[in-house]
Amino acid sequence: MTLAELAERIGTAPRQIRFLIAEGILPPANKTGRAADAYGEEHLIKAQRYLALHRMGMKPASIKVLMAFDDAVPIVQSGGVELRVSPDIAPDAIDVDAVVAEIAAALRTYVSKG
């Protein structure tokens, strides 16, 4: 589908889609020819997800972080919390103690606001 068709399907302006691509939230269009771009189901699904999260009140930067972990590898789920690791990170590059300390601090902050 074209940029205009994608914009129409998700109910937004083409400039919003260009913004999502520039911010790295959506992947670039698939090139189909010299000057023609094509958008597929991946673009549609990700754009719909972004807009739904935005309508719920999430800020664009938070949505970007959340959506960046779509391909992350789930490690553990416990008590309604899920730990995911980016597939780009080598396991031996993870400082487990530092990560655990940051997770604990973040969870304590979250729980204290509840």
Secondary structure as GFF3:
##gff-version 3
##sequence-region A 1 114
A	DSSP	alpha_helix	3	10	.	.	.	ID=ss1
A	DSSP	alpha_helix	14	22	.	.	.	ID=ss2
A	DSSP	beta_strand	30	31	.	.	.	ID=ss3
A	DSSP	beta_strand	37	38	.	.	.	ID=ss4
A	DSSP	alpha_helix	41	55	.	.	.	ID=ss5
A	DSSP	alpha_helix	60	68	.	.	.	ID=ss6
A	DSSP	beta_strand	73	78	.	.	.	ID=ss7
A	DSSP	beta_strand	81	85	.	.	.	ID=ss8
A	DSSP	three_ten_helix	91	93	.	.	.	ID=ss9
A	DSSP	alpha_helix	96	113	.	.	.	ID=ss10
###
